[in-house]
Amino acid sequence: KEKHKILHQLLQNSTS
Amino acid sequence: SLRNIDELCASIVRSHRETSQYRVEELHALRWKLFNREEIQAYQSKSVDEMWQHCAIRLTEAVQYVVEFAKHIPGFRMLSQNDQIALLKTGSMEVVLVRMSRLFNTENNTVFFDGKFAGTEVFKSLACGDLITAVFDFAHGMCALKLTEQQIALFSALVLINADRPCLEDKGRVQRVQRSVEFGLTHILHRDNQESLMHKLYQRVAVLRSLCSLHMEKLRWFSQRYPLTAHSLFPPLYKELFA
């Protein structure tokens, strides 16, 4: 999970 | 049902529109805004690692829009986070390349970059002329298909939702989403009376794959020569995706 921290964050962000 | 397919296509097209960095009309108006000789010179006199860093930042910005696009493809968010990441890791660059064809002027072989249209010479200091030429050729080939924005939207979604990508946990679920997008693209092409495009689009998919492996090859070459830039100065998201 740590390896893709930013991707995780971007995906969890519900607003766009 | 037909209504479901219409809704699916409408969602994907809306997502494409809302997550495009530039609108087609906007780009059309800027069509002849080219870099002048001094500006080109300034790009060419950048060092290899400066130019790589610059392009890595631009590419990462484009990828962020693709992530937002993905999130609104019906079914994407139902996939596990692992699978969403696996699809983006292999597909985001491909979608950026598909989207790049919208930023391409075939009349003078230039692409919209940093606010103006740039020919291959602008990217000279990257020291990977073969990759740049291949990317421009791809954009040229895509433009020749004269796709509508709706067709580009569905094709981009199809490029991204691919059950054959490595490291997927639930291949079956990805396959179901893939089939629905495929159905959507077929539906749109049928409606536009352009079914023959499907075959041509699948040919482009193979080219995309080779462009991405060439990008990875160049990145490995660059990282060996400029480990510090690659490690400390590239955007973190770029490293997560490609390093």
Boltz contact constraints between the chains, C-beta under 6 A:
constraints:
  - contact:
      token1: [A, 4]
      token2: [B, 85]
      max_distance: 6.0
  - contact:
      token1: [A, 4]
      token2: [B, 240]
      max_distance: 6.0
  - contact:
      token1: [A, 6]
      token2: [B, 236]
      max_distance: 6.0
  - contact:
      token1: [A, 6]
      token2: [B, 237]
      max_distance: 6.0
  - contact:
      token1: [A, 6]
      token2: [B, 240]
      max_distance: 6.0
  - contact:
      token1: [A, 7]
      token2: [B, 85]
      max_distance: 6.0
  - contact:
      token1: [A, 7]
      token2: [B, 240]
      max_distance: 6.0
  - contact:
      token1: [A, 10]
      token2: [B, 67]
      max_distance: 6.0
  - contact:
      token1: [A, 11]
      token2: [B, 84]
      max_distance: 6.0
  - contact:
      token1: [A, 16]
      token2: [B, 68]
      max_distance: 6.0
